[in-house]
Amino acid sequence: MPRLAPKRESLPADRLTLRLDLASGARIGPGKVALLEAIGRSGSISAAGRELRMSYRRAWDLVEELNHSLGVAMVNTATGGSGGGGAALTPAGQALITEYRALEREALALAAPRIKAILRARES
């Protein structure tokens, strides 16, 4: 019988995490952006919360925090009822996602040589 190699746990990839702390007090980071993306996919704050393993209340509070601190709605909501409720990204919400992800890609591209240098130094 062939001998199998031991199963290795996959390690997370090296990454750069970006959070914006704006003068207005708004804080935008990977969690809030992921929440907006999940709302865009599901059309629901509660479904987005479940996808990201957070309570509906936490998801709602984060959306409200974004809407309030940025001064413009990122998500429009419709009240539930017989037809059901829902949530949709506004153009501003979609723009926030697009610009944040572009900034994240650009920052990672700039940081990649430094990350590699840090990893090389760790091996020395």
N, CA, C and O atoms as a printed pandas DataFrame, in Angstrom:
     atom_number atom_name residue_name chain_id  residue_number  x_coord  y_coord  z_coord
0              1         N          MET        A               1    0.847   -1.172    0.000
1              2        CA          MET        A               1    0.000    0.000    0.000
2              3         C          MET        A               1    0.897    1.241    0.000
3              4         O          MET        A               1    1.842    1.309    0.787
4              5         N          PRO        A               2    0.620    2.235   -0.875
5              6        CA          PRO        A               2    1.468    3.425   -0.920
6              7         C          PRO        A               2    1.342    4.241    0.363
7              8         O          PRO        A               2    0.277    4.331    0.974
8              9         N          ARG        A               3    2.439    4.813    0.734
9             10        CA          ARG        A               3    2.463    5.622    1.944
10            11         C          ARG        A               3    2.055    7.055    1.581
11            12         O          ARG        A               3    2.600    7.637    0.643
12            13         N          LEU        A               4    1.112    7.612    2.312
13            14        CA          LEU        A               4    0.634    8.963    2.053
14            15         C          LEU        A               4    1.430    9.964    2.865
15            16         O          LEU        A               4    1.806    9.715    4.010
16            17         N          ALA        A               5    1.672   11.081    2.250
17            18        CA          ALA        A               5    2.350   12.155    2.964
18            19         C          ALA        A               5    1.428   12.675    4.061
19            20         O          ALA        A               5    0.209   12.678    3.892
20            21         N          PRO        A               6    1.994   13.114    5.178
21            22        CA          PRO        A               6    1.134   13.649    6.241
22            23         C          PRO        A               6    0.381   14.876    5.736
23            24         O          PRO        A               6    0.919   15.680    4.975
24            25         N          LYS        A               7   -0.850   15.006    6.162
25            26        CA          LYS        A               7   -1.671   16.145    5.761
26            27         C          LYS        A               7   -1.176   17.393    6.483
27            28         O          LYS        A               7   -1.055   17.418    7.708
28            29         N          ARG        A               8   -0.895   18.423    5.699
29            30        CA          ARG        A               8   -0.443   19.686    6.290
30            31         C          ARG        A               8   -1.616   20.642    6.351
31            32         O          ARG        A               8   -2.401   20.752    5.409
32            33         N          GLU        A               9   -1.718   21.325    7.465
33            34        CA          GLU        A               9   -2.737   22.368    7.556
34            35         C          GLU        A               9   -2.301   23.519    6.674
35            36         O          GLU        A               9   -1.132   23.906    6.674
36            37         N          SER        A              10   -3.245   24.066    5.923
37            38        CA          SER        A              10   -2.871   25.194    5.078
38            39         C          SER        A              10   -2.743   26.443    5.943
39            40         O          SER        A              10   -3.587   26.727    6.793
40            41         N          LEU        A              11   -1.693   27.157    5.705
41            42        CA          LEU        A              11   -1.444   28.381    6.449
42            43         C          LEU        A              11   -2.055   29.547    5.679
43            44         O          LEU        A              11   -2.132   29.507    4.451
44            45         N          PRO        A              12   -2.487   30.580    6.390
45            46        CA          PRO        A              12   -3.020   31.739    5.679
46            47         C          PRO        A              12   -1.906   32.414    4.874
47            48         O          PRO        A              12   -0.738   32.386    5.261
48            49         N          ALA        A              13   -2.286   33.009    3.770
49            50        CA          ALA        A              13   -1.316   33.707    2.927
50            51         C          ALA        A              13   -0.864   34.983    3.636
51            52         O          ALA        A              13   -1.607   35.566    4.425
52            53         N          ASP        A              14    0.357   35.403    3.343
53            54        CA          ASP        A              14    0.822   36.691    3.847
54            55         C          ASP        A              14   -0.048   37.757    3.191
55            56         O          ASP        A              14   -0.372   37.658    2.008
56            57         N          ARG        A              15   -0.418   38.756    3.948
57            58        CA          ARG        A              15   -1.293   39.778    3.397
58            59         C          ARG        A              15   -1.059   41.111    4.079
59            60         O          ARG        A              15   -0.427   41.199    5.132
60            61         N          LEU        A              16   -1.573   42.113    3.463
61            62        CA          LEU        A              16   -1.541   43.464    3.991
62            63         C          LEU        A              16   -2.976   43.842    4.311
63            64         O          LEU        A              16   -3.849   43.706    3.453
64            65         N          THR        A              17   -3.242   44.310    5.514
65            66        CA          THR        A              17   -4.580   44.732    5.888
66            67         C          THR        A              17   -4.606   46.246    5.933
67            68         O          THR        A              17   -3.739   46.885    6.529
68            69         N          LEU        A              18   -5.613   46.803    5.291
69            70        CA          LEU        A              18   -5.708   48.244    5.157
70            71         C          LEU        A              18   -6.942   48.756    5.883
71            72         O          LEU        A              18   -8.044   48.249    5.670
72            73         N          ARG        A              19   -6.766   49.754    6.736
73            74        CA          ARG        A              19   -7.899   50.407    7.385
74            75         C          ARG        A              19   -7.717   51.901    7.247
75            76         O          ARG        A              19   -6.642   52.439    7.512
76            77         N          LEU        A              20   -8.776   52.563    6.831
77            78        CA          LEU        A              20   -8.760   54.012    6.695
78            79         C          LEU        A              20   -9.405   54.631    7.924
79            80         O          LEU        A              20  -10.524   54.272    8.289
80            81         N          ASP        A              21   -8.713   55.548    8.557
81            82        CA          ASP        A              21   -9.253   56.320    9.665
82            83         C          ASP        A              21   -9.395   57.746    9.159
83            84         O          ASP        A              21   -8.420   58.497    9.110
84            85         N          LEU        A              22  -10.607   58.112    8.786
85            86        CA          LEU        A              22  -10.849   59.416    8.185
86            87         C          LEU        A              22  -11.036   60.496    9.245
87            88         O          LEU        A              22  -11.431   60.205   10.374
88            89         N          ALA        A              23  -10.750   61.745    8.874
89            90        CA          ALA        A              23  -10.884   62.870    9.800
90            91         C          ALA        A              23  -12.307   62.993   10.319
91            92         O          ALA        A              23  -12.517   63.489   11.425
92            93         N          SER        A              24  -13.286   62.550    9.541
93            94        CA          SER        A              24  -14.691   62.614    9.952
94            95         C          SER        A              24  -15.002   61.652   11.090
95            96         O          SER        A              24  -16.075   61.718   11.689
96            97         N          GLY        A              25  -14.068   60.762   11.385
97            98        CA          GLY        A              25  -14.308   59.741   12.395
98            99         C          GLY        A              25  -14.668   58.403   11.778
99           100         O          GLY        A              25  -14.708   57.388   12.473
100          101         N          ALA        A              26  -14.929   58.393   10.482
101          102        CA          ALA        A              26  -15.261   57.139    9.803
102          103         C          ALA        A              26  -14.046   56.225    9.798
103          104         O          ALA        A              26  -12.911   56.663    9.609
104          105         N          ARG        A              27  -14.315   54.958   10.009
105          106        CA          ARG        A              27  -13.273   53.933    9.942
106          107         C          ARG        A              27  -13.737   52.900    8.931
107          108         O          ARG        A              27  -14.808   52.309    9.074
108          109         N          ILE        A              28  -12.926   52.692    7.914
109          110        CA          ILE        A              28  -13.287   51.762    6.843
110          111         C          ILE        A              28  -12.167   50.748    6.717
111          112         O          ILE        A              28  -11.012   51.095    6.472
112          113         N          GLY        A              29  -12.532   49.494    6.887
113          114        CA          GLY        A              29  -11.544   48.431    6.802
114          115         C          GLY        A              29  -12.119   47.213    6.114
115          116         O          GLY        A              29  -13.221   47.260    5.568
116          117         N          PRO        A              30  -11.371   46.119    6.141
117          118        CA          PRO        A              30  -11.784   44.930    5.401
118          119         C          PRO        A              30  -13.112   44.341    5.865
119          120         O          PRO        A              30  -13.846   43.777    5.053
120          121         N          GLY        A              31  -13.436   44.459    7.144
121          122        CA          GLY        A              31  -14.689   43.892    7.644
122          123         C          GLY        A              31  -15.908   44.620    7.105
123          124         O          GLY        A              31  -16.864   43.990    6.654
124          125         N          LYS        A              32  -15.874   45.942    7.151
125          126        CA          LYS        A              32  -17.015   46.718    6.651
126          127         C          LYS        A              32  -17.155   46.577    5.144
127          128         O          LYS        A              32  -18.268   46.506    4.623
128          129         N          VAL        A              33  -16.033   46.538    4.446
129          130        CA          VAL        A              33  -16.097   46.369    2.999
130          131         C          VAL        A              33  -16.639   44.981    2.657
131          132         O          VAL        A              33  -17.446   44.846    1.738
132          133         N          ALA        A              34  -16.211   43.960    3.378
133          134        CA          ALA        A              34  -16.737   42.612    3.152
134          135         C          ALA        A              34  -18.241   42.567    3.430
135          136         O          ALA        A              34  -18.980   41.884    2.721
136          137         N          LEU        A              35  -18.691   43.283    4.444
137          138        CA          LEU        A              35  -20.121   43.341    4.741
138          139         C          LEU        A              35  -20.880   43.980    3.584
139          140         O          LEU        A              35  -21.912   43.461    3.160
140          141         N          LEU        A              36  -20.385   45.092    3.074
141          142        CA          LEU        A              36  -21.042   45.728    1.927
142          143         C          LEU        A              36  -21.079   44.780    0.729
143          144         O          LEU        A              36  -22.095   44.685    0.042
144          145         N          GLU        A              37  -19.977   44.085    0.483
145          146        CA          GLU        A              37  -19.953   43.132   -0.636
146          147         C          GLU        A              37  -20.994   42.028   -0.438
147          148         O          GLU        A              37  -21.678   41.635   -1.382
148          149         N          ALA        A              38  -21.107   41.536    0.791
149          150        CA          ALA        A              38  -22.074   40.474    1.074
150          151         C          ALA        A              38  -23.513   40.981    0.923
151          152         O          ALA        A              38  -24.380   40.251    0.442
152          153         N          ILE        A              39  -23.764   42.213    1.327
153          154        CA          ILE        A              39  -25.089   42.806    1.132
154          155         C          ILE        A              39  -25.385   42.921   -0.359
155          156         O          ILE        A              39  -26.498   42.640   -0.802
156          157         N          GLY        A              40  -24.384   43.336   -1.126
157          158        CA          GLY        A              40  -24.563   43.438   -2.575
158          159         C          GLY        A              40  -24.903   42.099   -3.210
159          160         O          GLY        A              40  -25.721   42.036   -4.128
160          161         N          ARG        A              41  -24.279   41.028   -2.728
161          162        CA          ARG        A              41  -24.541   39.687   -3.274
162          163         C          ARG        A              41  -25.906   39.154   -2.857
163          164         O          ARG        A              41  -26.624   38.558   -3.660
164          165         N          SER        A              42  -26.256   39.377   -1.590
165          166        CA          SER        A              42  -27.448   38.726   -1.041
166          167         C          SER        A              42  -28.701   39.590   -1.094
167          168         O          SER        A              42  -29.815   39.067   -1.102
168          169         N          GLY        A              43  -28.529   40.904   -1.129
169          170        CA          GLY        A              43  -29.693   41.787   -1.073
170          171         C          GLY        A              43  -30.328   41.831    0.306
171          172         O          GLY        A              43  -31.502   42.173    0.453
172          173         N          SER        A              44  -29.532   41.479    1.323
173          174        CA          SER        A              44  -30.085   41.390    2.673
174          175         C          SER        A              44  -28.989   41.617    3.706
175          176         O          SER        A              44  -27.906   41.037    3.621
176          177         N          ILE        A              45  -29.286   42.471    4.684
177          178        CA          ILE        A              45  -28.329   42.681    5.772
178          179         C          ILE        A              45  -28.241   41.424    6.631
179          180         O          ILE        A              45  -27.152   41.038    7.056
180          181         N          SER        A              46  -29.378   40.785    6.886
181          182        CA          SER        A              46  -29.345   39.604    7.741
182          183         C          SER        A              46  -28.621   38.445    7.068
183          184         O          SER        A              46  -27.875   37.724    7.730
184          185         N          ALA        A              47  -28.824   38.248    5.762
185          186        CA          ALA        A              47  -28.106   37.180    5.047
186          187         C          ALA        A              47  -26.613   37.492    4.995
187          188         O          ALA        A              47  -25.783   36.592    5.124
188          189         N          ALA        A              48  -26.274   38.763    4.807
189          190        CA          ALA        A              48  -24.863   39.153    4.788
190          191         C          ALA        A              48  -24.230   38.882    6.150
191          192         O          ALA        A              48  -23.109   38.380    6.225
192          193         N          GLY        A              49  -24.941   39.210    7.217
193          194        CA          GLY        A              49  -24.444   38.934    8.558
194          195         C          GLY        A              49  -24.209   37.446    8.771
195          196         O          GLY        A              49  -23.178   37.045    9.312
196          197         N          ARG        A              50  -25.171   36.623    8.345
197          198        CA          ARG        A              50  -24.997   35.168    8.494
198          199         C          ARG        A              50  -23.783   34.691    7.708
199          200         O          ARG        A              50  -23.000   33.881    8.203
200          201         N          GLU        A              51  -23.626   35.191    6.484
201          202        CA          GLU        A              51  -22.477   34.789    5.656
202          203         C          GLU        A              51  -21.163   35.096    6.358
203          204         O          GLU        A              51  -20.212   34.317    6.283
204          205         N          LEU        A              52  -21.115   36.226    7.034
205          206        CA          LEU        A              52  -19.885   36.662    7.697
206          207         C          LEU        A              52  -19.830   36.257    9.170
207          208         O          LEU        A              52  -18.930   36.665    9.904
208          209         N          ARG        A              53  -20.798   35.457    9.588
209          210        CA          ARG        A              53  -20.867   34.961   10.963
210          211         C          ARG        A              53  -20.924   36.089   11.985
211          212         O          ARG        A              53  -20.204   36.087   12.983
212          213         N          MET        A              54  -21.803   37.054   11.708
213          214        CA          MET        A              54  -22.041   38.122   12.680
214          215         C          MET        A              54  -23.550   38.244   12.873
215          216         O          MET        A              54  -24.332   37.852   12.007
216          217         N          SER        A              55  -23.937   38.778   13.992
217          218        CA          SER        A              55  -25.362   38.926   14.273
218          219         C          SER        A              55  -25.959   39.980   13.345
219          220         O          SER        A              55  -25.263   40.838   12.804
220          221         N          TYR        A              56  -27.275   39.878   13.185
221          222        CA          TYR        A              56  -27.976   40.895   12.405
222          223         C          TYR        A              56  -27.744   42.260   13.030
223          224         O          TYR        A              56  -27.496   43.237   12.323
224          225         N          ARG        A              57  -27.823   42.329   14.340
225          226        CA          ARG        A              57  -27.647   43.607   15.047
226          227         C          ARG        A              57  -26.272   44.220   14.754
227          228         O          ARG        A              57  -26.161   45.420   14.505
228          229         N          ARG        A              58  -25.235   43.389   14.785
229          230        CA          ARG        A              58  -23.879   43.886   14.502
230          231         C          ARG        A              58  -23.779   44.378   13.064
231          232         O          ARG        A              58  -23.212   45.440   12.810
232          233         N          ALA        A              59  -24.327   43.612   12.119
233          234        CA          ALA        A              59  -24.294   44.012   10.709
234          235         C          ALA        A              59  -25.049   45.329   10.518
235          236         O          ALA        A              59  -24.568   46.232    9.834
236          237         N          TRP        A              60  -26.233   45.432   11.125
237          238        CA          TRP        A              60  -27.034   46.650   11.023
238          239         C          TRP        A              60  -26.267   47.842   11.606
239          240         O          TRP        A              60  -26.226   48.914   11.003
240          241         N          ASP        A              61  -25.661   47.650   12.777
241          242        CA          ASP        A              61  -24.903   48.736   13.409
242          243         C          ASP        A              61  -23.740   49.200   12.533
243          244         O          ASP        A              61  -23.474   50.399   12.445
244          245         N          LEU        A              62  -23.047   48.265   11.887
245          246        CA          LEU        A              62  -21.929   48.648   11.015
246          247         C          LEU        A              62  -22.412   49.435    9.801
247          248         O          LEU        A              62  -21.774   50.406    9.396
248          249         N          VAL        A              63  -23.531   49.022    9.223
249          250        CA          VAL        A              63  -24.100   49.760    8.089
250          251         C          VAL        A              63  -24.504   51.162    8.533
251          252         O          VAL        A              63  -24.206   52.142    7.850
252          253         N          GLU        A              64  -25.180   51.257    9.672
253          254        CA          GLU        A              64  -25.589   52.565   10.189
254          255         C          GLU        A              64  -24.379   53.455   10.491
255          256         O          GLU        A              64  -24.396   54.657   10.227
256          257         N          GLU        A              65  -23.341   52.848   11.043
257          258        CA          GLU        A              65  -22.110   53.598   11.337
258          259         C          GLU        A              65  -21.504   54.170   10.055
259          260         O          GLU        A              65  -21.107   55.334   10.014
260          261         N          LEU        A              66  -21.438   53.340    9.010
261          262        CA          LEU        A              66  -20.920   53.821    7.726
262          263         C          LEU        A              66  -21.787   54.946    7.177
263          264         O          LEU        A              66  -21.276   55.999    6.794
264          265         N          ASN        A              67  -23.101   54.723    7.140
265          266        CA          ASN        A              67  -24.015   55.733    6.599
266          267         C          ASN        A              67  -23.861   57.062    7.337
267          268         O          ASN        A              67  -23.785   58.124    6.718
268          269         N          HIS        A              68  -23.815   56.986    8.662
269          270        CA          HIS        A              68  -23.742   58.200    9.478
270          271         C          HIS        A              68  -22.377   58.880    9.357
271          272         O          HIS        A              68  -22.307   60.089    9.135
272          273         N          SER        A              69  -21.307   58.121    9.500
273          274        CA          SER        A              69  -19.975   58.735    9.543
274          275         C          SER        A              69  -19.537   59.266    8.179
275          276         O          SER        A              69  -18.729   60.193    8.112
276          277         N          LEU        A              70  -20.055   58.698    7.098
277          278        CA          LEU        A              70  -19.692   59.197    5.767
278          279         C          LEU        A              70  -20.678   60.250    5.256
279          280         O          LEU        A              70  -20.406   60.934    4.269
280          281         N          GLY        A              71  -21.815   60.375    5.927
281          282        CA          GLY        A              71  -22.776   61.405    5.563
282          283         C          GLY        A              71  -23.595   61.093    4.321
283          284         O          GLY        A              71  -24.287   61.963    3.793
284          285         N          VAL        A              72  -23.519   59.872    3.862
285          286        CA          VAL        A              72  -24.300   59.442    2.698
286          287         C          VAL        A              72  -24.601   57.963    2.870
287          288         O          VAL        A              72  -23.786   57.215    3.409
288          289         N          ALA        A              73  -25.776   57.544    2.408
289          290        CA          ALA        A              73  -26.166   56.145    2.566
290          291         C          ALA        A              73  -25.303   55.248    1.694
291          292         O          ALA        A              73  -25.111   55.515    0.507
292          293         N          MET        A              74  -24.792   54.194    2.287
293          294        CA          MET        A              74  -24.062   53.164    1.550
294          295         C          MET        A              74  -25.004   52.036    1.147
295          296         O          MET        A              74  -24.777   51.325    0.168
296          297         N          VAL        A              75  -26.073   51.895    1.939
297          298        CA          VAL        A              75  -27.053   50.830    1.733
298          299         C          VAL        A              75  -28.443   51.428    1.878
299          300         O          VAL        A              75  -28.701   52.188    2.812
300          301         N          ASN        A              76  -29.335   51.089    0.960
301          302        CA          ASN        A              76  -30.756   51.418    1.092
302          303         C          ASN        A              76  -31.471   50.178    1.586
303          304         O          ASN        A              76  -31.193   49.067    1.135
304          305         N          THR        A              77  -32.398   50.373    2.519
305          306        CA          THR        A              77  -33.137   49.228    3.049
306          307         C          THR        A              77  -34.617   49.408    2.787
307          308         O          THR        A              77  -35.120   50.526    2.676
308          309         N          ALA        A              78  -35.310   48.271    2.691
309          310        CA          ALA        A              78  -36.762   48.252    2.576
310          311         C          ALA        A              78  -37.284   47.447    3.755
311          312         O          ALA        A              78  -36.761   46.376    4.062
312          313         N          THR        A              79  -38.305   47.957    4.410
313          314        CA          THR        A              79  -38.879   47.289    5.571
314          315         C          THR        A              79  -39.514   45.976    5.161
315          316         O          THR        A              79  -40.106   45.865    4.087
316          317         N          GLY        A              80  -39.387   44.987    6.024
317          318        CA          GLY        A              80  -39.991   43.677    5.769
318          319         C          GLY        A              80  -41.500   43.752    5.826
319          320         O          GLY        A              80  -42.075   44.815    6.063
320          321         N          GLY        A              81  -42.112   42.657    5.614
321          322        CA          GLY        A              81  -43.572   42.576    5.611
322          323         C          GLY        A              81  -43.970   41.414    4.737
323          324         O          GLY        A              81  -43.188   40.485    4.537
324          325         N          SER        A              82  -45.193   41.455    4.206
325          326        CA          SER        A              82  -45.665   40.332    3.387
326          327         C          SER        A              82  -44.798   40.136    2.147
327          328         O          SER        A              82  -44.582   39.001    1.720
328          329         N          GLY        A              83  -44.301   41.218    1.567
329          330        CA          GLY        A              83  -43.428   41.119    0.394
330          331         C          GLY        A              83  -41.973   40.931    0.759
331          332         O          GLY        A              83  -41.134   40.724   -0.119
332          333         N          GLY        A              84  -41.660   41.001    2.041
333          334        CA          GLY        A              84  -40.280   40.865    2.484
334          335         C          GLY        A              84  -39.543   42.176    2.379
335          336         O          GLY        A              84  -39.949   43.078    1.646
336          337         N          GLY        A              85  -38.482   42.272    3.097
337          338        CA          GLY        A              85  -37.667   43.477    3.069
338          339         C          GLY        A              85  -36.488   43.262    2.156
339          340         O          GLY        A              85  -36.534   42.420    1.259
340          341         N          GLY        A              86  -35.458   43.998    2.371
341          342        CA          GLY        A              86  -34.270   43.817    1.567
342          343         C          GLY        A              86  -33.326   44.982    1.747
343          344         O          GLY        A              86  -33.633   45.960    2.430
344          345         N          ALA        A              87  -32.188   44.858    1.129
345          346        CA          ALA        A              87  -31.174   45.895    1.195
346          347         C          ALA        A              87  -30.424   45.900   -0.128
347          348         O          ALA        A              87  -30.218   44.856   -0.747
348          349         N          ALA        A              88  -30.027   47.073   -0.543
349          350        CA          ALA        A              88  -29.273   47.209   -1.788
350          351         C          ALA        A              88  -28.198   48.266   -1.606
351          352         O          ALA        A              88  -28.394   49.261   -0.909
352          353         N          LEU        A              89  -27.080   48.038   -2.234
353          354        CA          LEU        A              89  -26.016   49.042   -2.203
354          355         C          LEU        A              89  -26.454   50.259   -2.997
355          356         O          LEU        A              89  -27.098   50.141   -4.039
356          357         N          THR        A              90  -26.100   51.415   -2.494
357          358        CA          THR        A              90  -26.297   52.646   -3.251
358          359         C          THR        A              90  -25.102   52.816   -4.183
359          360         O          THR        A              90  -24.110   52.103   -4.036
360          361         N          PRO        A              91  -25.170   53.735   -5.129
361          362        CA          PRO        A              91  -23.978   54.010   -5.939
362          363         C          PRO        A              91  -22.767   54.379   -5.072
363          364         O          PRO        A              91  -21.637   54.015   -5.398
364          365         N          ALA        A              92  -23.000   55.098   -3.974
365          366        CA          ALA        A              92  -21.900   55.456   -3.070
366          367         C          ALA        A              92  -21.327   54.208   -2.406
367          368         O          ALA        A              92  -20.112   54.109   -2.234
368          369         N          GLY        A              93  -22.170   53.264   -2.033
369          370        CA          GLY        A              93  -21.706   52.017   -1.431
370          371         C          GLY        A              93  -20.878   51.204   -2.407
371          372         O          GLY        A              93  -19.839   50.655   -2.042
372          373         N          GLN        A              94  -21.339   51.126   -3.651
373          374        CA          GLN        A              94  -20.584   50.398   -4.669
374          375         C          GLN        A              94  -19.256   51.090   -4.948
375          376         O          GLN        A              94  -18.234   50.429   -5.130
376          377         N          ALA        A              95  -19.271   52.421   -4.983
377          378        CA          ALA        A              95  -18.032   53.176   -5.212
378          379         C          ALA        A              95  -17.041   52.966   -4.074
379          380         O          ALA        A              95  -15.839   52.852   -4.312
380          381         N          LEU        A              96  -17.537   52.914   -2.836
381          382        CA          LEU        A              96  -16.649   52.673   -1.697
382          383         C          LEU        A              96  -15.944   51.334   -1.861
383          384         O          LEU        A              96  -14.732   51.242   -1.666
384          385         N          ILE        A              97  -16.693   50.297   -2.220
385          386        CA          ILE        A              97  -16.096   48.976   -2.420
386          387         C          ILE        A              97  -15.045   49.035   -3.522
387          388         O          ILE        A              97  -13.921   48.567   -3.341
388          389         N          THR        A              98  -15.408   49.604   -4.650
389          390        CA          THR        A              98  -14.510   49.663   -5.806
390          391         C          THR        A              98  -13.211   50.394   -5.466
391          392         O          THR        A              98  -12.122   49.914   -5.781
392          393         N          GLU        A              99  -13.334   51.553   -4.824
393          394        CA          GLU        A              99  -12.151   52.354   -4.504
394          395         C          GLU        A              99  -11.313   51.713   -3.410
395          396         O          GLU        A              99  -10.084   51.740   -3.478
396          397         N          TYR        A             100  -11.959   51.137   -2.402
397          398        CA          TYR        A             100  -11.216   50.475   -1.329
398          399         C          TYR        A             100  -10.426   49.296   -1.891
399          400         O          TYR        A             100   -9.244   49.145   -1.580
400          401         N          ARG        A             101  -11.053   48.465   -2.707
401          402        CA          ARG        A             101  -10.366   47.295   -3.270
402          403         C          ARG        A             101   -9.235   47.733   -4.203
403          404         O          ARG        A             101   -8.192   47.080   -4.241
404          405         N          ALA        A             102   -9.416   48.815   -4.952
405          406        CA          ALA        A             102   -8.334   49.324   -5.808
406          407         C          ALA        A             102   -7.176   49.817   -4.941
407          408         O          ALA        A             102   -6.015   49.533   -5.235
408          409         N          LEU        A             103   -7.486   50.548   -3.880
409          410        CA          LEU        A             103   -6.447   51.032   -2.962
410          411         C          LEU        A             103   -5.719   49.862   -2.321
411          412         O          LEU        A             103   -4.498   49.894   -2.167
412          413         N          GLU        A             104   -6.461   48.838   -1.950
413          414        CA          GLU        A             104   -5.874   47.645   -1.348
414          415         C          GLU        A             104   -4.898   46.964   -2.317
415          416         O          GLU        A             104   -3.794   46.587   -1.923
416          417         N          ARG        A             105   -5.307   46.806   -3.587
417          418        CA          ARG        A             105   -4.423   46.186   -4.592
418          419         C          ARG        A             105   -3.162   47.022   -4.811
419          420         O          ARG        A             105   -2.060   46.479   -4.889
420          421         N          GLU        A             106   -3.325   48.338   -4.908
421          422        CA          GLU        A             106   -2.176   49.225   -5.119
422          423         C          GLU        A             106   -1.230   49.198   -3.919
423          424         O          GLU        A             106   -0.011   49.155   -4.087
424          425         N          ALA        A             107   -1.783   49.221   -2.731
425          426        CA          ALA        A             107   -0.947   49.189   -1.525
426          427         C          ALA        A             107   -0.183   47.873   -1.435
427          428         O          ALA        A             107    0.994   47.866   -1.075
428          429         N          LEU        A             108   -0.836   46.768   -1.757
429          430        CA          LEU        A             108   -0.168   45.468   -1.715
430          431         C          LEU        A             108    0.950   45.404   -2.747
431          432         O          LEU        A             108    2.027   44.879   -2.467
432          433         N          ALA        A             109    0.698   45.937   -3.937
433          434        CA          ALA        A             109    1.736   45.937   -4.970
434          435         C          ALA        A             109    2.954   46.736   -4.505
435          436         O          ALA        A             109    4.091   46.327   -4.739
436          437         N          LEU        A             110    2.721   47.865   -3.853
437          438        CA          LEU        A             110    3.834   48.669   -3.339
438          439         C          LEU        A             110    4.531   47.993   -2.157
439          440         O          LEU        A             110    5.747   48.102   -2.001
440          441         N          ALA        A             111    3.759   47.300   -1.336
441          442        CA          ALA        A             111    4.315   46.685   -0.128
442          443         C          ALA        A             111    4.978   45.342   -0.385
443          444         O          ALA        A             111    5.775   44.894    0.439
444          445         N          ALA        A             112    4.677   44.684   -1.495
445          446        CA          ALA        A             112    5.163   43.320   -1.746
446          447         C          ALA        A             112    6.677   43.176   -1.574
447          448         O          ALA        A             112    7.116   42.234   -0.914
448          449         N          PRO        A             113    7.495   44.076   -2.142
449          450        CA          PRO        A             113    8.948   43.916   -1.934
450          451         C          PRO        A             113    9.352   44.034   -0.461
451          452         O          PRO        A             113   10.265   43.340   -0.014
452          453         N          ARG        A             114    8.687   44.896    0.284
453          454        CA          ARG        A             114    8.999   45.053    1.711
454          455         C          ARG        A             114    8.571   43.809    2.495
455          456         O          ARG        A             114    9.271   43.369    3.407
456          457         N          ILE        A             115    7.421   43.251    2.133
457          458        CA          ILE        A             115    6.963   42.026    2.800
458          459         C          ILE        A             115    7.955   40.905    2.544
459          460         O          ILE        A             115    8.296   40.157    3.461
460          461         N          LYS        A             116    8.422   40.781    1.310
461          462        CA          LYS        A             116    9.408   39.753    0.997
462          463         C          LYS        A             116   10.693   39.961    1.779
463          464         O          LYS        A             116   11.299   39.000    2.254
464          465         N          ALA        A             117   11.114   41.225    1.916
465          466        CA          ALA        A             117   12.326   41.526    2.678
466          467         C          ALA        A             117   12.146   41.143    4.149
467          468         O          ALA        A             117   13.064   40.614    4.775
468          469         N          ILE        A             118   10.970   41.411    4.688
469          470        CA          ILE        A             118   10.697   41.049    6.081
470          471         C          ILE        A             118   10.755   39.542    6.251
471          472         O          ILE        A             118   11.307   39.045    7.233
472          473         N          LEU        A             119   10.187   38.813    5.300
473          474        CA          LEU        A             119   10.209   37.347    5.368
474          475         C          LEU        A             119   11.631   36.810    5.223
475          476         O          LEU        A             119   11.995   35.837    5.884
476          477         N          ARG        A             120   12.436   37.433    4.366
477          478        CA          ARG        A             120   13.848   37.008    4.217
478          479         C          ARG        A             120   14.606   37.272    5.506
479          480         O          ARG        A             120   15.398   36.436    5.942
480          481         N          ALA        A             121   14.373   38.425    6.122
481          482        CA          ALA        A             121   15.063   38.781    7.367
482          483         C          ALA        A             121   14.691   37.801    8.481
483          484         O          ALA        A             121   15.513   37.487    9.342
484          485         N          ARG        A             122   13.474   37.334    8.458
485          486        CA          ARG        A             122   13.007   36.387    9.459
486          487         C          ARG        A             122   13.737   35.049    9.328
487          488         O          ARG        A             122   13.943   34.347   10.318
488          489         N          GLU        A             123   14.124   34.703    8.098
489          490        CA          GLU        A             123   14.797   33.438    7.848
490          491         C          GLU        A             123   16.290   33.493    8.166
491          492         O          GLU        A             123   16.942   32.454    8.264
492          493         N          SER        A             124   16.833   34.700    8.325
493          494        CA          SER        A             124   18.267   34.849    8.581
494          495         C          SER        A             124   18.638   34.486    9.999
495          496         O          SER        A             124   19.810   34.560   10.369
